[in-house]
Amino acid sequence: MVNVQALKPETARNKDSAHEADHPTSLVALFGADQPLRLDCGVDLAPFQIAYQTYGTLNADRSNAILVCHALTGDQHVGNPHPVTGKPGWWNTLLGPGKALDTDRYFVICSNVLGSRMGTTGPASTNPATGKLWGLDFPVITIPDMVRAQAMLIDRLGIDTLFAVVGGSMGGMQTLQWSTAYPKRVFSALAVACSTRHSAQNIAFHELGRQAVMADPDWHGGRYFEEGSYPHRGLGVARMAAHITYLSDAALHRKFGRRMQDRDLPTFSFDADFQVESYLRYQGSSFVERFDANSYLYLTRAMDYFDVAADHNGVLAEAYRGTQTRFCVVSFTSDWLFPTTESRATVHALNAGGARVSFAEIETDKGHDAFLLDVPEFIDISRAFLESAGAVRGLIAEK
Amino acid sequence: MVNVQALKPETARNKDSAHEADHPTSLVALFGADQPLRLDCGVDLAPFQIAYQTYGTLNADRSNAILVCHALTGDQHVGNPHPVTGKPGWWNTLLGPGKALDTDRYFVICSNVLGSRMGTTGPASTNPATGKLWGLDFPVITIPDMVRAQAMLIDRLGIDTLFAVVGGSMGGMQTLQWSTAYPKRVFSALAVACSTRHSAQNIAFHELGRQAVMADPDWHGGRYFEEGSYPHRGLGVARMAAHITYLSDAALHRKFGRRMQDRDLPTFSFDADFQVESYLRYQGSSFVERFDANSYLYLTRAMDYFDVAADHNGVLAEAYRGTQTRFCVVSFTSDWLFPTTESRATVHALNAGGARVSFAEIETDKGHDAFLLDVPEFIDISRAFLESAGAVRGLIAEK
């Protein structure tokens, strides 16, 4: 019998993580029945809550606020240890005193997106109308819905205009949506490794991930908590697929090549002979512990639906016509999920709309993940863009 | 409750397909206990059988035989309707009277690879020692094992030297293996959309597919037939993943873009709103009916293990040193599974080894699948290469 190693099942979902959905280790803004969130699908969501973190101090003019928008598998813990995993803030390379997102100068806000599972209302939250978890009763949401919720939070914080909206990947989508939905409230926008619409290939990869989750009998039509199960295998497979797309062929080759895992010769089995197999299995298993399977369905769906031009008769430039926002668009050469061609299309539309826009394509073999990694050129460009905008905004003395 | 459409379960595996494993609609070469196949894992496989198809007539000199090697999901039915699906031969673009693989001139042989499920011994075959299906008791095989089995078939047919070995993708790997294992038996070799070793990214995609299969409870550790089940969902997800890699971003955009399926507006559900989703689901479901889940594990594993240089102290050129074989290597610009860089590495090694080699990179947006499609430039190059080699071989009057 050939030796087999499949993804390890977990007996129960991480309890800390489950707790975070309703009772997050974060600041929480509650919105009551009188403040519904109008969703694109037509549903008024109320009540609901937004969990968020802040760093630095809001100045007297309320003019130094930066909203950081997180990616699909990120959350609001951009600059502090994660309450469930204990890992450092996911953008520690960029955020902190003296860094690009300089907490000595700026007031940085990061909120958990709608549909996520770290304290903002989503399928893993309790539906107050039933006392049960929302599960698939949660309405399907969009990137504009996420941004509309964030705008309600920014209102609640008494901030009229954000100095900057910043984000990569799905966070970049939110940044681009902020800029078209609330152009006067966004002084500057830094959109990294993203696009104004999801490509057919990206929809295909997301659909693959969703099918992997829904194919797992432990998913139980989204009612896994009620059934006392968890679709760890399906979500693990979905994560493995996504993780491959976050890296580049070159990065995988550099990191792993065809090197064997703790052995010199093949075992002639389905064991993880190659390091890259072992790595992927780990990525799949560890992700399952910190994420929610239904949230994964909802957030990937929101990205798939994203198409800024669609609301402007298919003309992207119209979405940004006459904008006063200062834009910086960044792509990475080896990012094949959001390739430079996508960023160029965004830049062309911004130019056509008359926007101030700078664009940088950064040479790296780190793939889409580069926006989360220590890539000095990216960090320098982010800092320079925010400093330049900060000088115009009067936040920084001009050099 | 959000509308959900998951991959449709099939109640039973296609019975015709199951029958083909032991009793193929093909010619069969039986190898008895006295003719074991020595496998790389150290096992002597005996007895075993090879199912194959032939087209055209072997000449008196036995000098006009072409061996076509099929890809991962292909089989021996290269030029006739498939006995299970009824679909036309998978390389009808290339094979037939007057075509590149000219059945008026050449005797074309295509055998089902070892480990497959269309009549050559594999995990879906009955193990004569137990009377049960092999399943995961079948030894893990390699590309060199497949080629060694094919050489036994060629011996059986009384053919000393093949006029040509031809194949794409996994078939191209076999072609390159034939050329190094039996250099004097291969007059010419046409290796398309392939590589002498599987990249880390390709191993990663295969591991994803295997985990999807093994995560399906209906897989039952490979004993699904005994359990009366079939891992249709896991294999469907694996196929969806693989299918994305067979196409290109550009091809998906051209074929589907962001077009909706039979609707104008999003349904705000997990239904297949986009055409690309519907297409992928169909690809997943239809594949499941004609393939065997365990075979998928074995054949992907064989590809992962493939590394010609590894048997030559890591020096690929040594594998082809002094060869007299005429080579033609073909790649496609949009093939990201076996990109042109891989083919160039093969060509450089062949050059360094002193081989006669021509190389063509064909401009197309059809991705890896291009080798199976009607791509006129590829068809013309294949014909020209075989005609040129045929003239030297004395099969065709020189022009």
Contacts between the chains, C-beta under 8 A, distances in Angstrom:
chain1	res1	chain2	res2	distance
A	1	B	136	5.6
A	1	B	137	5.9
A	2	B	136	4.6
A	2	B	137	7.5
A	2	B	138	7.6
A	2	B	139	7.6
A	2	B	140	5.9
A	2	B	222	7.9
A	4	B	136	6.9
A	4	B	214	6.5
A	4	B	221	6.6
A	4	B	222	7.6
A	6	B	211	6.5
A	6	B	214	4.1
A	6	B	215	6.2
A	7	B	211	5.8
A	7	B	214	7.9
A	7	B	215	6.1
A	40	B	268	7.4
A	41	B	268	3.8
A	136	B	1	5.7
A	136	B	2	4.5
A	136	B	4	6.8
A	137	B	1	5.9
A	137	B	2	7.4
A	138	B	2	7.5
A	139	B	2	7.6
A	139	B	268	6.9
A	140	B	2	5.9
A	140	B	268	4.0
A	140	B	269	6.0
A	140	B	270	7.6
A	197	B	258	6.6
A	198	B	258	7.5
A	199	B	249	6.3
A	199	B	252	7.5
A	199	B	253	6.5
A	200	B	249	7.5
A	200	B	252	4.0
A	200	B	253	5.2
A	200	B	255	7.6
A	200	B	256	4.7
A	200	B	257	5.8
A	200	B	258	6.6
A	200	B	274	7.5
A	200	B	276	4.7
A	201	B	244	6.7
A	201	B	247	7.9
A	201	B	249	4.4
A	201	B	252	4.9
A	201	B	253	7.5
A	203	B	258	7.4
A	203	B	274	5.3
A	203	B	276	5.4
A	203	B	277	6.6
A	204	B	240	7.8
A	204	B	244	5.0
A	204	B	252	6.3
A	204	B	276	5.2
A	204	B	277	7.5
A	204	B	280	5.7
A	205	B	244	6.3
A	207	B	240	7.3
A	207	B	272	7.6
A	207	B	274	7.8
A	207	B	276	7.3
A	207	B	277	4.5
A	207	B	280	5.7
A	207	B	281	7.7
A	208	B	237	6.6
A	208	B	240	4.7
A	208	B	241	5.4
A	208	B	244	6.7
A	208	B	280	6.9
A	210	B	270	6.3
A	211	B	6	6.5
A	211	B	7	5.8
A	211	B	233	8.0
A	211	B	236	7.2
A	211	B	237	5.4
A	211	B	240	6.3
A	211	B	280	8.0
A	211	B	281	7.2
A	211	B	284	7.1
A	212	B	212	6.1
A	212	B	215	7.9
A	212	B	237	4.8
A	214	B	4	6.5
A	214	B	6	4.1
A	214	B	7	7.9
A	214	B	270	7.4
A	215	B	6	6.2
A	215	B	7	6.1
A	215	B	212	7.9
A	215	B	216	6.9
A	215	B	233	3.7
A	215	B	234	6.6
A	215	B	236	7.2
A	215	B	237	5.6
A	216	B	215	6.9
A	217	B	217	5.9
A	221	B	4	6.6
A	222	B	2	7.8
A	222	B	4	7.6
A	233	B	211	8.0
A	233	B	215	3.6
A	234	B	215	6.6
A	236	B	211	7.2
A	236	B	215	7.2
A	237	B	208	6.6
A	237	B	211	5.4
A	237	B	212	4.8
A	237	B	215	5.7
A	237	B	237	6.6
A	240	B	204	7.8
A	240	B	207	7.3
A	240	B	208	4.7
A	240	B	211	6.3
A	241	B	208	5.4
A	241	B	241	5.9
A	244	B	201	6.7
A	244	B	204	4.9
A	244	B	205	6.3
A	244	B	208	6.7
A	247	B	201	7.8
A	249	B	199	6.3
A	249	B	200	7.5
A	249	B	201	4.4
A	249	B	336	7.7
A	249	B	339	7.7
A	252	B	199	7.5
A	252	B	200	3.9
A	252	B	201	4.9
A	252	B	204	6.3
A	253	B	199	6.4
A	253	B	200	5.1
A	253	B	201	7.5
A	255	B	200	7.6
A	256	B	200	4.7
A	257	B	200	5.8
A	258	B	197	6.6
A	258	B	198	7.4
A	258	B	200	6.6
A	258	B	203	7.4
A	258	B	307	6.2
A	266	B	305	5.6
A	268	B	40	7.3
A	268	B	41	3.8
A	268	B	139	6.9
A	268	B	140	4.0
A	269	B	140	6.0
A	270	B	140	7.6
A	270	B	210	6.3
A	270	B	214	7.4
A	270	B	297	6.1
A	270	B	301	6.6
A	272	B	207	7.6
A	273	B	304	7.8
A	273	B	305	8.0
A	274	B	200	7.5
A	274	B	203	5.4
A	274	B	207	7.8
A	274	B	304	6.9
A	276	B	200	4.7
A	276	B	203	5.4
A	276	B	204	5.2
A	276	B	207	7.3
A	277	B	203	6.6
A	277	B	204	7.5
A	277	B	207	4.5
A	280	B	204	5.7
A	280	B	207	5.7
A	280	B	208	7.0
A	281	B	207	7.7
A	281	B	211	7.2
A	284	B	211	7.2
A	297	B	270	6.1
A	301	B	270	6.6
A	304	B	273	7.8
A	304	B	274	6.9
A	305	B	266	5.6
A	307	B	258	6.3
A	336	B	249	7.7
A	336	B	336	7.5
A	339	B	249	7.7
